[in-house]
């Protein structure tokens, strides 16, 4: 009887540990992310059934608005703190991921009592789950560069981790729905078991996950002053200039010894001013790509909340509300998985061009969906949003891998992930506040994408041209 389960487990382990991922530790991270995705979807099923599906549409909208106000609003204040806080704990990444899993396991038990009684404990517990989940996402992004197998690019590794999470989410969603039929708390009991397993998986990660040798923090800025300072630091760090640098350093030391106290203080003040940010720039291509990704992540948050209410009130032609939501959800999930697969397949294409292309594609489909609102248009927009978000994020990963020095790469990942999560929250808040008019809502969706695309397209194309035809490998 146990053979089908052990056989499936061996097949999963063989897939996650292939191509050197087992030896490097990436396979364990893929499995951990799969457990994380399955646990999160269990909680999502329980909360959606309690807050959204259990009451009439008008009342559900008010309850979801209250849910957003109590959970998302504080999260927008906490999100900017998550990245820098975790960035200060580079030696405790395994413990941070384990703490995130344990916190969600305990909060799932708290939620199981709240969904049964309908008490107000649901909202602070949901906020805690949200914060812990995003903290895990930030740490996971920072961990991936430490676990690259030989011959793997960062984008290929991220695509495998993401795909593992997507497959686990797709498998856990129907299981969570089935557990909900037994009783509202049961999906949360399932989440508790998964997160406890995730805690032990986190602690079993390789010790090199906690290594922070030579790391520095990164600043998401690309102004000319920071670029000039970064170039100066890079030139000083070049190994081929050791002899000349040593000679200049000795001459400088001799001159400094002869300086007056006032001149020394002036020099130290100037150096302190240059070092004040304490961070390195990540370059204009990365910041432009981050802005474009933020618009796509905002589109995702907007569509989730806006279409959830719109399709419940006005289902797709000939379908029930649940089936309509399922169609859009499957389309978005399929697009996301396809974008992840395409990102791993595009081995030698400029990431700037990919981001410009997918943002333009999302904008065009959003405009068409607003003009020709209907079942096909809505499903196409959901699929395009999922595809564009996944592929643009992988391209952003490629730019960070290409343009950000290894010393500060993990910090750049942590901070970019925090900003993207905030964009999703903002998009969701816009979606919940709009009137339930399909053409109006999708016009706003097009505006969200246009804001990010039009403001970054020139910068991204200029960055691509500036590289003079050199291409970065995406996988």
URZIVEN-V424845 format. One record per pair of residues at least 24 apart in sequence whose ideal C-beta (glycine too) atoms are under 7 Angstrom apart, sorted by the first residue. I is the first residue (numbers start at 1). J is the second residue. If there is no record, write none. Layout:
I | J
I | J
//
This chain:
16 | 164
19 | 149
20 | 149
20 | 150
21 | 149
23 | 149
24 | 147
24 | 148
24 | 149
25 | 147
25 | 205
25 | 206
26 | 147
26 | 149
26 | 157
28 | 201
28 | 204
28 | 205
29 | 143
29 | 144
29 | 147
29 | 161
29 | 205
30 | 160
30 | 161
30 | 164
31 | 201
32 | 198
32 | 201
32 | 202
33 | 140
33 | 161
33 | 164
33 | 165
34 | 164
34 | 165
34 | 167
34 | 168
35 | 194
35 | 197
35 | 198
35 | 201
36 | 136
36 | 165
36 | 198
37 | 165
37 | 168
37 | 169
38 | 168
38 | 169
38 | 172
38 | 194
39 | 104
39 | 191
39 | 194
39 | 195
39 | 198
40 | 133
41 | 169
41 | 172
41 | 173
41 | 176
42 | 172
42 | 176
42 | 187
42 | 188
42 | 190
42 | 191
42 | 194
43 | 108
43 | 111
43 | 129
43 | 188
43 | 191
45 | 173
45 | 176
45 | 177
45 | 180
45 | 187
46 | 111
46 | 115
46 | 180
46 | 184
46 | 187
46 | 188
47 | 126
49 | 180
49 | 184
50 | 115
50 | 184
52 | 308
57 | 309
57 | 312
57 | 313
61 | 309
64 | 432
65 | 432
67 | 123
67 | 126
68 | 428
68 | 429
68 | 432
70 | 123
70 | 127
71 | 123
71 | 126
71 | 127
71 | 130
72 | 425
72 | 428
72 | 429
74 | 127
75 | 127
75 | 130
75 | 131
75 | 425
76 | 422
76 | 425
78 | 131
79 | 134
79 | 418
79 | 421
79 | 422
80 | 418
82 | 134
82 | 135
82 | 138
82 | 418
83 | 138
83 | 414
83 | 415
83 | 417
83 | 418
86 | 135
86 | 138
86 | 139
86 | 414
87 | 217
87 | 411
87 | 414
90 | 212
90 | 215
91 | 210
91 | 212
92 | 210
93 | 139
93 | 142
93 | 143
93 | 209
93 | 210
94 | 202
94 | 203
94 | 205
94 | 209
94 | 210
96 | 135
96 | 139
97 | 136
97 | 139
97 | 202
98 | 199
98 | 202
98 | 203
100 | 132
100 | 135
100 | 136
101 | 195
101 | 198
101 | 199
101 | 202
102 | 199
103 | 128
103 | 132
104 | 129
104 | 132
104 | 133
104 | 195
105 | 192
105 | 195
105 | 196
105 | 199
108 | 188
108 | 191
108 | 192
108 | 195
109 | 192
111 | 188
112 | 185
112 | 188
112 | 189
115 | 184
115 | 185
115 | 188
116 | 184
116 | 185
134 | 421
137 | 417
137 | 421
138 | 414
138 | 417
138 | 418
141 | 413
141 | 414
141 | 417
142 | 410
142 | 413
142 | 414
143 | 209
145 | 409
145 | 410
146 | 208
146 | 209
146 | 211
153 | 401
153 | 473
153 | 474
153 | 475
154 | 397
154 | 401
155 | 343
155 | 394
155 | 397
155 | 398
155 | 401
155 | 474
155 | 475
156 | 344
156 | 475
158 | 394
158 | 397
159 | 340
159 | 343
159 | 344
159 | 394
162 | 340
163 | 337
163 | 340
166 | 333
166 | 336
166 | 337
166 | 340
170 | 333
214 | 407
215 | 407
215 | 408
215 | 410
215 | 411
216 | 280
216 | 407
216 | 408
217 | 278
217 | 279
217 | 408
217 | 411
218 | 279
218 | 280
218 | 282
218 | 404
218 | 408
218 | 411
218 | 412
218 | 415
219 | 277
219 | 279
219 | 280
219 | 281
220 | 282
220 | 287
220 | 290
220 | 415
220 | 416
221 | 281
222 | 281
222 | 282
222 | 283
222 | 284
222 | 287
226 | 277
226 | 281
227 | 281
229 | 274
230 | 280
230 | 281
280 | 405
280 | 408
282 | 403
282 | 404
282 | 412
283 | 403
284 | 459
284 | 463
285 | 352
285 | 399
285 | 403
285 | 460
285 | 463
286 | 399
286 | 400
286 | 403
286 | 404
288 | 456
288 | 459
288 | 460
288 | 463
289 | 352
289 | 355
289 | 395
289 | 396
289 | 399
289 | 460
290 | 396
290 | 416
290 | 419
291 | 452
291 | 455
291 | 456
292 | 355
292 | 359
292 | 392
292 | 452
292 | 453
292 | 456
293 | 392
293 | 393
293 | 396
293 | 420
294 | 419
294 | 420
294 | 423
294 | 452
295 | 359
295 | 448
295 | 449
295 | 451
295 | 452
295 | 453
296 | 359
296 | 362
296 | 388
296 | 389
296 | 392
296 | 449
297 | 389
297 | 420
297 | 423
297 | 424
297 | 427
298 | 423
298 | 424
298 | 426
298 | 427
298 | 448
299 | 362
299 | 385
299 | 427
299 | 445
299 | 448
299 | 449
300 | 385
300 | 389
300 | 424
300 | 427
301 | 424
301 | 425
301 | 427
301 | 428
301 | 431
302 | 427
302 | 428
302 | 430
302 | 431
302 | 445
302 | 448
303 | 382
303 | 385
303 | 445
304 | 428
305 | 428
305 | 431
305 | 432
306 | 431
306 | 434
306 | 441
307 | 378
309 | 436
310 | 436
310 | 438
310 | 441
313 | 436
316 | 375
316 | 378
317 | 375
327 | 379
328 | 378
328 | 379
328 | 382
331 | 379
331 | 382
331 | 383
332 | 382
332 | 383
332 | 385
332 | 386
333 | 386
334 | 383
335 | 382
335 | 383
335 | 384
335 | 385
335 | 386
335 | 387
336 | 386
336 | 387
336 | 389
336 | 390
338 | 387
339 | 386
339 | 387
339 | 388
339 | 389
339 | 390
339 | 391
340 | 390
340 | 394
342 | 391
343 | 390
343 | 391
343 | 394
343 | 474
344 | 475
345 | 475
346 | 474
346 | 475
347 | 473
347 | 474
347 | 475
348 | 471
348 | 473
349 | 471
349 | 474
350 | 464
350 | 471
350 | 472
351 | 395
351 | 398
351 | 399
351 | 472
351 | 474
352 | 460
352 | 461
352 | 463
352 | 464
353 | 464
354 | 391
354 | 395
355 | 392
355 | 395
355 | 460
356 | 457
356 | 460
356 | 461
358 | 388
358 | 391
358 | 392
359 | 388
359 | 392
359 | 449
359 | 452
359 | 453
360 | 453
361 | 388
362 | 388
362 | 449
363 | 446
363 | 449
363 | 450
363 | 453
366 | 442
366 | 445
366 | 446
366 | 449
367 | 446
369 | 442
370 | 439
370 | 442
370 | 443
370 | 446
373 | 438
373 | 439
373 | 442
381 | 442
394 | 474
395 | 474
398 | 472
398 | 474
402 | 472
//
